[in-house]
């Protein structure tokens, strides 16, 4: 029995990065031998075992043969006769197909170390094309490793394109696609993920709401970066600088879906795109079965980001009606959940800063709206009930009090500016 550290942990160690997960391959062993040593077997498709102390995964060396459609359509063969090289050749990229022995020796039969040095993402073998999920995985690795300057090898990019053309991606389940999107959203530059997928034709197949933003013009005065597609990716990257929250990052990605619905004859104006985009966000969320909290934030950012921006005019003066300010606070449930409202404002800030030349411009709306919320919260509910109001009358009275407080805040805010 021989045990090797494999995959991402070896790659990250060679890159000088901290490895968070450790996966192991066991060569020359049987399931019985593993169980006799106290390992706990998990998974039925092929023998994977959990270490009795560390709980890390140890998989018997295996080979796979394509026997059906999708990424589940494989027949797995695990046997003591399977070599380490046999196991590694089925992996996606050469930089993920290296192993490290217990003595510290690197086993690299497919040139992973050279590709690390050359900063190249290259597939190990033609078996790559048998698993459509790898199109998304390579795009994600391109995003994750973009700070190091990694690029995708031309032959790998060509193979990914042919997989899309051959409709391989249709075999992917919604849950698996979303898992890869989440992992991409957790990188420092997730725009690369979508740029790679667009380059191979996958954005049009998997994310048509995004694809339709390409070439849609916006007012150059406010969007010197170009069309809505470019702006969206800039907003996404900006959101990653401002927040680690998955919902904020997805909301940044989805906030302008509605601009794709504006007839070209009305470009570059996009009046009403906010509300028009909500059904598109809802459809996207339902298709990929997003967590309800993530979906809700994205819908609210899509619908109300324009009003948040207009909460202060160019002179930084509050110009909206008190009823409009209250409508936004109520729609988001800000009086009950101030934390989520602050996330909402972060997504709006990313939208404002995700423009060419606006990256470092201050966004006073975020502070203004939080101060406005705190002012409108200063309603004494107990005093209102003590006055004898009942049922719906209580809610009506609270709303009137809030409108009065908002009006007073507007006046004091404007005076303070003067």
ZATI-624546 format. One record per residue (C-alpha): residue number from 1; x, y, z. Coordinates in Angstrom, 1 decimal. Example, Ala and Ser with C-alpha at 12.3 -4.5 7.8 and 13.67 -1.06 7.14 Angstrom:
resi:1; east:12.3; north:-4.5; up:7.8 .
resi:2; east:13.7; north:-1.1; up:7.1 .
END
This chain:
resi:1; east:0.0; north:0.0; up:0.0 .
resi:2; east:1.3; north:3.5; up:-1.0 .
resi:3; east:-0.4; north:6.7; up:-0.1 .
resi:4; east:0.0; north:10.0; up:-2.0 .
resi:5; east:-1.2; north:13.5; up:-1.5 .
resi:6; east:-2.8; north:14.6; up:-4.8 .
resi:7; east:-4.5; north:17.4; up:-6.6 .
resi:8; east:-5.0; north:20.9; up:-5.4 .
resi:9; east:-3.0; north:20.6; up:-2.2 .
resi:10; east:0.1; north:19.7; up:-4.3 .
resi:11; east:-0.6; north:22.5; up:-6.7 .
resi:12; east:-1.1; north:25.1; up:-4.0 .
resi:13; east:2.0; north:24.0; up:-2.1 .
resi:14; east:4.2; north:24.4; up:-5.3 .
resi:15; east:2.6; north:27.8; up:-5.8 .
resi:16; east:3.4; north:28.8; up:-2.3 .
resi:17; east:-0.2; north:29.0; up:-1.3 .
resi:18; east:-1.9; north:27.6; up:1.8 .
resi:19; east:-3.7; north:24.3; up:1.1 .
resi:20; east:-7.1; north:24.1; up:2.8 .
resi:21; east:-8.1; north:20.6; up:1.6 .
resi:22; east:-6.0; north:17.5; up:1.5 .
resi:23; east:-7.0; north:14.6; up:-0.8 .
resi:24; east:-5.2; north:11.3; up:-0.8 .
resi:25; east:-4.9; north:8.5; up:-3.2 .
resi:26; east:-4.1; north:5.0; up:-2.0 .
resi:27; east:-2.3; north:2.6; up:-4.5 .
resi:28; east:-2.2; north:-1.1; up:-4.1 .
resi:29; east:-4.9; north:-1.5; up:-1.5 .
resi:30; east:-8.3; north:-3.2; up:-1.2 .
resi:31; east:-11.4; north:-1.9; up:0.6 .
resi:32; east:-11.0; north:-4.6; up:3.2 .
resi:33; east:-7.4; north:-3.4; up:4.0 .
resi:34; east:-8.7; north:0.1; up:4.5 .
resi:35; east:-11.5; north:-1.0; up:6.8 .
resi:36; east:-9.1; north:-3.1; up:8.8 .
resi:37; east:-7.0; north:0.0; up:9.4 .
resi:38; east:-10.0; north:1.9; up:10.9 .
resi:39; east:-11.0; north:3.9; up:7.8 .
resi:40; east:-14.7; north:4.6; up:7.3 .
resi:41; east:-16.1; north:4.0; up:3.8 .
resi:42; east:-18.2; north:6.6; up:2.1 .
resi:43; east:-19.6; north:6.8; up:-1.4 .
resi:44; east:-20.8; north:3.8; up:-3.4 .
resi:45; east:-19.7; north:4.7; up:-6.9 .
resi:46; east:-16.1; north:4.2; up:-6.0 .
resi:47; east:-14.2; north:3.4; up:-2.8 .
resi:48; east:-13.6; north:6.6; up:-0.8 .
resi:49; east:-12.7; north:6.4; up:2.9 .
resi:50; east:-12.4; north:8.8; up:5.7 .
resi:51; east:-9.3; north:8.8; up:7.9 .
resi:52; east:-10.3; north:7.7; up:11.5 .
resi:53; east:-8.6; north:10.8; up:13.1 .
resi:54; east:-8.3; north:13.6; up:10.5 .
resi:55; east:-11.5; north:12.7; up:8.6 .
resi:56; east:-9.7; north:13.6; up:5.3 .
resi:57; east:-10.6; north:11.6; up:2.2 .
resi:58; east:-8.6; north:8.7; up:1.0 .
resi:59; east:-9.6; north:7.3; up:-2.4 .
resi:60; east:-8.4; north:4.0; up:-3.9 .
resi:61; east:-6.6; north:4.6; up:-7.2 .
resi:62; east:-9.1; north:4.1; up:-9.9 .
resi:63; east:-9.7; north:4.3; up:-13.6 .
resi:64; east:-12.9; north:5.5; up:-15.3 .
resi:65; east:-14.7; north:4.7; up:-18.5 .
resi:66; east:-17.4; north:6.8; up:-20.2 .
resi:67; east:-20.6; north:4.7; up:-20.2 .
resi:68; east:-23.4; north:7.3; up:-20.4 .
resi:69; east:-24.2; north:11.0; up:-20.7 .
resi:70; east:-23.3; north:13.8; up:-18.2 .
resi:71; east:-20.7; north:13.8; up:-15.5 .
resi:72; east:-22.3; north:10.9; up:-13.7 .
resi:73; east:-22.1; north:8.6; up:-16.7 .
resi:74; east:-18.9; north:6.8; up:-15.8 .
resi:75; east:-18.0; north:3.2; up:-14.9 .
resi:76; east:-15.3; north:3.2; up:-12.2 .
resi:77; east:-12.7; north:0.5; up:-11.7 .
resi:78; east:-10.7; north:0.4; up:-8.4 .
resi:79; east:-8.3; north:-2.4; up:-7.9 .
resi:80; east:-4.8; north:-2.9; up:-6.4 .
resi:81; east:-3.4; north:-3.2; up:-9.9 .
resi:82; east:-4.4; north:0.4; up:-10.8 .
resi:83; east:-1.2; north:2.6; up:-10.8 .
resi:84; east:-0.9; north:6.2; up:-9.7 .
resi:85; east:-0.3; north:7.3; up:-13.3 .
resi:86; east:-3.5; north:5.5; up:-14.3 .
resi:87; east:-5.4; north:7.5; up:-11.7 .
resi:88; east:-3.8; north:10.9; up:-12.5 .
resi:89; east:-4.4; north:10.7; up:-16.2 .
resi:90; east:-8.2; north:10.9; up:-15.6 .
resi:91; east:-7.8; north:14.3; up:-13.9 .
resi:92; east:-8.7; north:17.6; up:-15.6 .
resi:93; east:-5.6; north:19.8; up:-15.7 .
resi:94; east:-1.9; north:18.9; up:-15.6 .
resi:95; east:-1.4; north:21.2; up:-12.6 .
resi:96; east:-4.0; north:19.1; up:-10.7 .
resi:97; east:-2.5; north:15.8; up:-11.9 .
resi:98; east:0.5; north:15.8; up:-9.6 .
resi:99; east:1.1; north:13.7; up:-6.5 .
resi:100; east:3.4; north:13.9; up:-3.5 .
resi:101; east:4.8; north:10.8; up:-1.7 .
resi:102; east:5.1; north:10.6; up:2.1 .
resi:103; east:8.9; north:11.1; up:1.6 .
resi:104; east:8.2; north:14.5; up:-0.2 .
resi:105; east:8.9; north:13.4; up:-3.8 .
resi:106; east:6.7; north:15.0; up:-6.5 .
resi:107; east:5.2; north:12.5; up:-9.0 .
resi:108; east:4.5; north:14.5; up:-12.2 .
resi:109; east:3.9; north:12.2; up:-15.2 .
resi:110; east:2.1; north:14.8; up:-17.3 .
resi:111; east:4.1; north:18.0; up:-17.0 .
resi:112; east:2.2; north:19.8; up:-14.3 .
resi:113; east:5.3; north:21.5; up:-12.8 .
resi:114; east:6.3; north:22.9; up:-16.2 .
resi:115; east:2.8; north:24.2; up:-16.7 .
resi:116; east:2.9; north:25.8; up:-13.3 .
resi:117; east:6.1; north:27.5; up:-14.2 .
resi:118; east:4.6; north:28.6; up:-17.6 .
resi:119; east:1.4; north:29.6; up:-15.9 .
resi:120; east:-0.6; north:27.4; up:-18.2 .
resi:121; east:-3.9; north:25.6; up:-17.7 .
resi:122; east:-3.7; north:22.6; up:-19.9 .
resi:123; east:-5.9; north:19.4; up:-20.0 .
resi:124; east:-4.2; north:16.1; up:-19.2 .
resi:125; east:-5.8; north:13.9; up:-21.9 .
resi:126; east:-8.6; north:13.7; up:-24.3 .
resi:127; east:-10.7; north:12.1; up:-21.5 .
resi:128; east:-11.2; north:15.8; up:-20.4 .
resi:129; east:-14.0; north:16.0; up:-23.0 .
resi:130; east:-16.0; north:13.2; up:-21.3 .
resi:131; east:-17.0; north:15.4; up:-18.4 .
resi:132; east:-18.9; north:18.7; up:-19.3 .
resi:133; east:-18.4; north:20.0; up:-15.8 .
resi:134; east:-14.8; north:20.6; up:-16.6 .
resi:135; east:-15.6; north:23.5; up:-18.9 .
resi:136; east:-16.8; north:25.3; up:-15.8 .
resi:137; east:-14.0; north:24.0; up:-13.6 .
resi:138; east:-11.3; north:25.3; up:-16.0 .
resi:139; east:-13.1; north:28.7; up:-16.2 .
resi:140; east:-13.1; north:28.8; up:-12.4 .
resi:141; east:-9.4; north:27.9; up:-12.2 .
resi:142; east:-8.7; north:30.7; up:-14.7 .
resi:143; east:-10.5; north:33.0; up:-12.3 .
resi:144; east:-8.8; north:31.7; up:-9.2 .
resi:145; east:-5.3; north:31.8; up:-10.6 .
resi:146; east:-5.7; north:35.0; up:-12.6 .
resi:147; east:-3.8; north:37.0; up:-10.0 .
resi:148; east:-0.8; north:34.8; up:-10.8 .
resi:149; east:-1.1; north:35.4; up:-14.5 .
resi:150; east:-2.4; north:32.0; up:-15.6 .
resi:151; east:-3.9; north:31.5; up:-19.1 .
resi:152; east:-5.7; north:28.6; up:-20.7 .
resi:153; east:-3.7; north:26.6; up:-23.3 .
resi:154; east:-5.1; north:27.2; up:-26.8 .
resi:155; east:-5.7; north:23.4; up:-27.3 .
resi:156; east:-7.7; north:23.2; up:-24.1 .
resi:157; east:-9.7; north:26.3; up:-25.0 .
resi:158; east:-10.4; north:24.7; up:-28.4 .
resi:159; east:-11.5; north:21.4; up:-26.7 .
resi:160; east:-13.9; north:23.4; up:-24.4 .
resi:161; east:-15.4; north:25.1; up:-27.4 .
resi:162; east:-16.1; north:21.8; up:-29.1 .
resi:163; east:-17.7; north:20.4; up:-26.0 .
resi:164; east:-20.1; north:23.4; up:-26.0 .
resi:165; east:-20.8; north:23.0; up:-29.7 .
resi:166; east:-21.6; north:19.3; up:-29.1 .
resi:167; east:-24.2; north:20.3; up:-26.5 .
resi:168; east:-22.3; north:18.6; up:-23.7 .
resi:169; east:-23.3; north:21.3; up:-21.2 .
resi:170; east:-27.0; north:20.3; up:-21.5 .
resi:171; east:-26.2; north:17.3; up:-19.4 .
resi:172; east:-25.2; north:19.4; up:-16.3 .
resi:173; east:-27.7; north:19.6; up:-13.4 .
resi:174; east:-28.7; north:23.1; up:-12.2 .
resi:175; east:-27.3; north:22.4; up:-8.7 .
resi:176; east:-23.8; north:21.5; up:-10.1 .
resi:177; east:-23.7; north:24.6; up:-12.3 .
resi:178; east:-24.6; north:26.8; up:-9.4 .
resi:179; east:-21.9; north:25.2; up:-7.2 .
resi:180; east:-19.3; north:26.1; up:-9.7 .
resi:181; east:-20.7; north:29.7; up:-10.0 .
resi:182; east:-20.5; north:30.0; up:-6.2 .
resi:183; east:-16.9; north:28.9; up:-6.2 .
resi:184; east:-16.1; north:31.4; up:-8.9 .
resi:185; east:-17.9; north:34.2; up:-7.0 .
resi:186; east:-15.6; north:33.4; up:-4.1 .
resi:187; east:-12.5; north:34.2; up:-6.2 .
resi:188; east:-10.9; north:37.7; up:-6.2 .
resi:189; east:-11.8; north:38.2; up:-9.9 .
resi:190; east:-14.9; north:36.2; up:-10.9 .
resi:191; east:-15.2; north:38.3; up:-14.1 .
resi:192; east:-12.6; north:36.0; up:-15.6 .
resi:193; east:-14.9; north:33.0; up:-15.0 .
resi:194; east:-17.6; north:34.5; up:-17.2 .
resi:195; east:-15.2; north:35.9; up:-19.8 .
resi:196; east:-13.7; north:32.4; up:-20.3 .
resi:197; east:-17.2; north:30.9; up:-20.5 .
resi:198; east:-18.2; north:33.5; up:-23.1 .
resi:199; east:-15.0; north:32.8; up:-25.1 .
resi:200; east:-16.0; north:29.2; up:-25.5 .
resi:201; east:-19.7; north:29.9; up:-26.1 .
resi:202; east:-21.0; north:28.7; up:-22.7 .
resi:203; east:-22.5; north:31.9; up:-21.4 .
resi:204; east:-25.1; north:31.9; up:-24.2 .
resi:205; east:-26.0; north:28.3; up:-23.3 .
resi:206; east:-26.0; north:28.5; up:-19.5 .
resi:207; east:-26.6; north:32.2; up:-18.7 .
resi:208; east:-28.6; north:33.8; up:-21.5 .
resi:209; east:-29.6; north:36.7; up:-19.2 .
resi:210; east:-26.0; north:37.7; up:-19.1 .
resi:211; east:-25.3; north:37.0; up:-22.8 .
resi:212; east:-28.0; north:39.3; up:-23.9 .
resi:213; east:-26.3; north:42.2; up:-22.2 .
resi:214; east:-23.4; north:42.1; up:-24.7 .
resi:215; east:-23.5; north:45.1; up:-27.0 .
resi:216; east:-26.3; north:46.9; up:-25.2 .
resi:217; east:-25.3; north:50.6; up:-25.1 .
resi:218; east:-25.5; north:52.9; up:-22.1 .
resi:219; east:-25.1; north:56.7; up:-21.7 .
resi:220; east:-21.4; north:57.3; up:-22.2 .
resi:221; east:-21.5; north:60.1; up:-19.6 .
resi:222; east:-22.3; north:57.7; up:-16.9 .
resi:223; east:-20.8; north:54.5; up:-18.4 .
resi:224; east:-17.5; north:55.3; up:-20.2 .
resi:225; east:-16.5; north:51.6; up:-19.8 .
resi:226; east:-18.9; north:50.6; up:-22.6 .
resi:227; east:-21.8; north:48.2; up:-22.9 .
resi:228; east:-23.8; north:46.6; up:-20.1 .
resi:229; east:-21.8; north:43.3; up:-20.2 .
resi:230; east:-18.6; north:45.1; up:-19.5 .
resi:231; east:-20.2; north:47.2; up:-16.8 .
resi:232; east:-21.7; north:44.1; up:-15.2 .
resi:233; east:-18.4; north:42.3; up:-14.9 .
resi:234; east:-16.8; north:45.5; up:-13.4 .
resi:235; east:-19.6; north:45.7; up:-10.8 .
resi:236; east:-19.1; north:42.0; up:-10.0 .
resi:237; east:-15.4; north:42.5; up:-9.4 .
resi:238; east:-16.0; north:45.6; up:-7.4 .
resi:239; east:-18.5; north:43.7; up:-5.2 .
resi:240; east:-15.8; north:41.2; up:-4.4 .
resi:241; east:-13.6; north:44.1; up:-3.1 .
resi:242; east:-16.5; north:45.4; up:-0.9 .
resi:243; east:-18.0; north:42.2; up:0.5 .
resi:244; east:-17.4; north:38.5; up:0.9 .
resi:245; east:-21.1; north:37.8; up:0.9 .
resi:246; east:-22.3; north:35.5; up:-1.8 .
resi:247; east:-25.6; north:37.3; up:-2.1 .
resi:248; east:-24.0; north:40.7; up:-2.6 .
resi:249; east:-21.8; north:39.3; up:-5.4 .
resi:250; east:-24.7; north:37.6; up:-7.2 .
resi:251; east:-26.8; north:40.7; up:-6.9 .
resi:252; east:-24.0; north:42.6; up:-8.5 .
resi:253; east:-24.0; north:40.1; up:-11.4 .
resi:254; east:-27.8; north:40.2; up:-11.9 .
resi:255; east:-28.7; north:43.9; up:-11.1 .
resi:256; east:-28.9; north:45.1; up:-14.8 .
resi:257; east:-30.6; north:42.0; up:-16.4 .
resi:258; east:-33.5; north:44.3; up:-17.3 .
resi:259; east:-31.4; north:46.4; up:-19.7 .
resi:260; east:-31.4; north:43.6; up:-22.2 .
resi:261; east:-35.2; north:44.1; up:-22.6 .
resi:262; east:-34.9; north:47.8; up:-23.7 .
resi:263; east:-35.7; north:48.1; up:-27.4 .
resi:264; east:-32.5; north:49.3; up:-29.3 .
resi:265; east:-34.4; north:52.4; up:-30.6 .
resi:266; east:-34.5; north:53.7; up:-27.0 .
resi:267; east:-30.8; north:53.1; up:-26.3 .
resi:268; east:-28.8; north:54.4; up:-24.6 .
resi:269; east:-31.6; north:55.2; up:-22.1 .
resi:270; east:-33.0; north:52.3; up:-20.1 .
resi:271; east:-36.0; north:53.7; up:-18.2 .
resi:272; east:-37.8; north:51.1; up:-16.2 .
resi:273; east:-35.0; north:48.5; up:-16.5 .
resi:274; east:-35.0; north:48.0; up:-12.8 .
resi:275; east:-38.5; north:46.6; up:-12.4 .
resi:276; east:-38.3; north:44.8; up:-15.8 .
resi:277; east:-35.2; north:42.9; up:-14.6 .
resi:278; east:-36.9; north:41.3; up:-11.6 .
resi:279; east:-38.7; north:38.5; up:-13.5 .
resi:280; east:-35.4; north:37.7; up:-15.2 .
resi:281; east:-33.6; north:37.4; up:-11.8 .
resi:282; east:-36.5; north:35.3; up:-10.5 .
resi:283; east:-36.3; north:32.9; up:-13.5 .
resi:284; east:-32.5; north:32.6; up:-13.2 .
resi:285; east:-32.9; north:31.9; up:-9.5 .
resi:286; east:-35.5; north:29.2; up:-10.0 .
resi:287; east:-33.6; north:27.6; up:-12.9 .
resi:288; east:-30.5; north:27.2; up:-10.8 .
resi:289; east:-32.4; north:26.7; up:-7.5 .
resi:290; east:-30.6; north:29.5; up:-5.6 .
resi:291; east:-30.9; north:29.9; up:-1.9 .
resi:292; east:-34.0; north:32.0; up:-1.2 .
resi:293; east:-31.9; north:34.6; up:0.8 .
resi:294; east:-29.6; north:35.1; up:-2.2 .
resi:295; east:-32.5; north:35.3; up:-4.6 .
resi:296; east:-34.3; north:37.9; up:-2.5 .
resi:297; east:-31.3; north:40.2; up:-2.2 .
resi:298; east:-30.7; north:40.1; up:-5.9 .
resi:299; east:-34.4; north:40.8; up:-6.7 .
resi:300; east:-34.4; north:43.8; up:-4.3 .
resi:301; east:-31.1; north:45.2; up:-5.6 .
resi:302; east:-32.4; north:44.8; up:-9.2 .
resi:303; east:-35.7; north:46.6; up:-8.4 .
resi:304; east:-34.4; north:49.4; up:-6.2 .
resi:305; east:-30.8; north:50.2; up:-7.1 .
resi:306; east:-31.9; north:53.2; up:-9.2 .
resi:307; east:-33.8; north:54.7; up:-6.3 .
resi:308; east:-30.9; north:54.2; up:-4.0 .
resi:309; east:-28.6; north:56.1; up:-6.4 .
resi:310; east:-31.2; north:58.9; up:-6.7 .
resi:311; east:-31.6; north:59.1; up:-3.0 .
resi:312; east:-29.2; north:62.0; up:-3.2 .
resi:313; east:-28.9; north:64.2; up:-6.3 .
resi:314; east:-25.7; north:65.5; up:-7.8 .
resi:315; east:-25.5; north:68.2; up:-5.1 .
resi:316; east:-25.8; north:65.4; up:-2.5 .
resi:317; east:-29.2; north:66.7; up:-1.5 .
resi:318; east:-32.2; north:64.4; up:-0.7 .
resi:319; east:-34.8; north:65.1; up:-3.5 .
resi:320; east:-37.1; north:62.1; up:-3.3 .
resi:321; east:-40.5; north:62.3; up:-1.6 .
resi:322; east:-40.7; north:61.0; up:1.9 .
resi:323; east:-43.2; north:58.3; up:0.7 .
resi:324; east:-40.6; north:57.1; up:-1.8 .
resi:325; east:-37.9; north:56.8; up:0.9 .
resi:326; east:-40.3; north:54.9; up:3.1 .
resi:327; east:-41.4; north:52.6; up:0.3 .
resi:328; east:-37.8; north:51.5; up:-0.3 .
resi:329; east:-37.2; north:50.8; up:3.5 .
resi:330; east:-40.5; north:48.9; up:3.8 .
resi:331; east:-40.0; north:46.9; up:0.6 .
resi:332; east:-36.7; north:45.6; up:1.9 .
resi:333; east:-37.9; north:45.0; up:5.5 .
resi:334; east:-35.1; north:47.4; up:6.7 .
resi:335; east:-36.9; north:48.1; up:10.0 .
resi:336; east:-36.6; north:44.5; up:11.0 .
resi:337; east:-33.3; north:43.5; up:9.3 .
resi:338; east:-30.7; north:46.3; up:9.3 .
resi:339; east:-27.9; north:43.9; up:8.5 .
resi:340; east:-29.4; north:42.7; up:5.2 .
resi:341; east:-30.2; north:46.3; up:4.3 .
resi:342; east:-26.5; north:47.2; up:4.7 .
resi:343; east:-25.7; north:44.3; up:2.3 .
resi:344; east:-28.2; north:45.7; up:-0.2 .
resi:345; east:-26.4; north:49.1; up:0.0 .
resi:346; east:-23.0; north:47.4; up:-0.6 .
resi:347; east:-24.3; north:45.9; up:-3.9 .
resi:348; east:-25.6; north:49.4; up:-4.9 .
resi:349; east:-22.2; north:50.9; up:-4.0 .
resi:350; east:-20.5; north:48.2; up:-6.3 .
resi:351; east:-22.9; north:49.3; up:-9.1 .
resi:352; east:-21.8; north:52.9; up:-8.7 .
resi:353; east:-18.1; north:52.1; up:-8.5 .
resi:354; east:-18.1; north:49.5; up:-11.2 .
resi:355; east:-17.6; north:52.0; up:-13.9 .
resi:356; east:-14.5; north:53.2; up:-15.7 .
resi:357; east:-13.1; north:56.2; up:-13.8 .
resi:358; east:-15.5; north:55.8; up:-10.9 .
resi:359; east:-13.7; north:53.0; up:-9.0 .
resi:360; east:-12.5; north:55.2; up:-6.2 .
resi:361; east:-15.3; north:57.8; up:-6.1 .
resi:362; east:-17.0; north:58.2; up:-2.8 .
resi:363; east:-20.6; north:56.8; up:-2.6 .
resi:364; east:-22.4; north:59.0; up:0.0 .
resi:365; east:-25.7; north:57.3; up:-0.6 .
resi:366; east:-24.7; north:54.3; up:1.6 .
resi:367; east:-24.2; north:56.5; up:4.7 .
resi:368; east:-27.2; north:58.6; up:3.9 .
resi:369; east:-29.6; north:55.7; up:3.6 .
resi:370; east:-28.4; north:54.1; up:6.9 .
resi:371; east:-28.8; north:57.5; up:8.7 .
resi:372; east:-32.3; north:57.8; up:7.1 .
resi:373; east:-33.2; north:54.3; up:8.4 .
resi:374; east:-32.1; north:55.1; up:11.9 .
resi:375; east:-34.0; north:58.4; up:11.9 .
resi:376; east:-37.2; north:56.6; up:10.7 .
resi:377; east:-36.8; north:54.0; up:13.4 .
resi:378; east:-37.3; north:56.5; up:16.2 .
resi:379; east:-41.0; north:55.7; up:16.5 .
resi:380; east:-42.4; north:54.9; up:20.0 .
resi:381; east:-44.7; north:52.0; up:19.3 .
resi:382; east:-45.7; north:51.6; up:22.9 .
resi:383; east:-46.7; north:55.3; up:23.1 .
resi:384; east:-48.9; north:54.9; up:20.1 .
resi:385; east:-50.7; north:51.9; up:21.5 .
resi:386; east:-51.1; north:53.7; up:24.8 .
resi:387; east:-53.0; north:56.4; up:22.9 .
resi:388; east:-55.7; north:53.8; up:22.3 .
resi:389; east:-55.0; north:52.9; up:18.6 .
resi:390; east:-55.9; north:49.3; up:17.7 .
resi:391; east:-55.4; north:46.9; up:14.8 .
resi:392; east:-54.8; north:48.6; up:11.5 .
resi:393; east:-54.8; north:52.0; up:13.1 .
resi:394; east:-51.5; north:51.2; up:14.9 .
resi:395; east:-49.8; north:50.5; up:11.6 .
resi:396; east:-51.2; north:53.6; up:10.0 .
resi:397; east:-50.1; north:55.8; up:12.9 .
resi:398; east:-46.6; north:54.3; up:12.8 .
resi:399; east:-46.4; north:55.0; up:9.1 .
resi:400; east:-47.4; north:58.6; up:9.6 .
resi:401; east:-44.8; north:59.0; up:12.3 .
resi:402; east:-42.1; north:57.5; up:10.1 .
resi:403; east:-43.1; north:59.8; up:7.2 .
resi:404; east:-42.8; north:62.8; up:9.6 .
resi:405; east:-39.4; north:61.7; up:10.8 .
resi:406; east:-38.1; north:61.2; up:7.3 .
resi:407; east:-39.3; north:64.6; up:6.3 .
resi:408; east:-37.6; north:66.2; up:9.3 .
resi:409; east:-34.4; north:64.2; up:8.5 .
resi:410; east:-34.5; north:65.5; up:4.9 .
resi:411; east:-34.7; north:69.1; up:6.0 .
resi:412; east:-31.9; north:68.7; up:8.6 .
resi:413; east:-29.7; north:66.9; up:6.1 .
resi:414; east:-30.2; north:69.6; up:3.5 .
resi:415; east:-29.5; north:72.3; up:6.1 .
resi:416; east:-26.4; north:70.6; up:7.3 .
resi:417; east:-25.1; north:70.5; up:3.7 .
resi:418; east:-25.7; north:74.3; up:3.4 .
END
